[in-house]
Amino acid sequence: MARSQTGQSLALALVLLAVAGAGLIQLFNGGQLLREKVRLSSALDAAAYSGALVQARGLNFLAYANRALVAHQVAMAHAITLASWAKFGDAESRQLARSNPPATLIGGLFGAAHGQAYRSAAAAAGAGRHADWQSGALARAFAEHDRVVHDVLVRAQATVQRTLGESRMQAMRDVFAAHYGDHGARLDAIPLADTLPGFVVRYGGAARVRLKSMVEEAGAHYGFLAPRDGNRHSMLPSEWRCPWLRHELRRRGATSLLDLDTWRSVDTQSFHALRSNKWIGCYYREYPMGWGGAKNDALRPDDDLPHVADPPPDFADEDFWRWVRGHTDWNLLDGAANPLANSYALSQAVVWPGRGLPSFAEIAQAGRADDGTRRLRFAVRAARPAIALATGDARGPKVGAGRLLFETRLPGAEMAAVSAAETYYRRPYARTDGREERASLFMPYWQARLSPVAPDERALAWRRQGGTK
């Protein structure tokens, strides 16, 4: 009986060894699969984050370019204002030389400071040449700003906007390839989800009014561009018919962005001598002392300023008041403007060709979240063929874990991973007024981060892998 059981323990040992060997193989395969899973997941996360970072840099570039567009427009406003000042000083130096009116009269009526200021115009003689279109330094500066705006910044914005998706994909490919130099894995060319199409649009035409408001807001920080208006009255009455009125010294000046395409600056100063006669009673006889004008559109009408197109050079042949009544609708007692000086300034204004406000890039208004934020988000999938996995048996079990899905039983089976990332808008510090700020392409506050994968993105990744769910 004992002899018949000889050898049974050996068979049992062989079975146990086989089971143990199979277990070791499964343990090895499981470890290899886990290693590949972590490697694929890390590579795809790094690629996705890099893609979001490229988006953030692209949006921040558009923001910096928009701010540069505003800055160049403000610089153009300064240039055109300097031009009207140069023309103004040149004209005033000529009037001073002609004593029309005399500096002593201005000083006697309005104070020594005004008389001295009038005399100082002699130093501005010839300054108007700096505003000439062909040879003036100011005109060249204006033209260069206009060129940079339309030929450099606008084109650069359009290029970044057009190629942002391609640049994002190329960055992800490069980062992913750095993790898989043996090309044993691939990154899907078509994202599982992508909000980039239509996220950034260009605003032109009438929509440029938003850019205009930003330019005007930026220009308000510069006193040189502020209205240059001032009135000075003489001390003593001079006409018995209107003893409450006085001689006036009126300084007028303004830099304006008319509509969306015309910068204009006009500077004038006139002595308004109080006169009276039996036909019209009291009136102001205007003596222009200085005038200058500059704009970048010769065809744009100046209907907002009282003026005539062809003012007479002097009034030796006709009384001033008769000419005004016969050729204009000016109110000679309104005390508000320098219409004759305006006429000289606009008829002799320098014209610098310019293309006006450019189009600009901004987030599409449609689809903004209620909290004022927008996220530029995408999800991508990467896969590695089962045959490339370093396992003892490439026909191993079906495994599913988190964002990683792989099926190694089927022909052409592969391990897959899904990752998502987003570019979001957040200020590095809170606003001092405590208010929330809407996402915009005028502030470079775009950042990148990974994002949780949505269930529908997982389902799409599974279907691409051949799953039925």
PyMOL commands that set and color helices and strands:
alter all, ss='L'
color gray80, all
select helices_A, chain A and resi 3-5+8-98+103-110+112-124+127-131+137-179+205-219+223-225+320-327+339-347+386-388+455-464
alter helices_A, ss='H'
color red, helices_A
select strands_A, chain A and resi 186-187+193-194+200-203+230-233+248-258+262-277+281-295+350-351+360-363+376-385+399-401+404-407+414-425+446-451
alter strands_A, ss='S'
color yellow, strands_A
deselect
rebuild
show_as cartoon
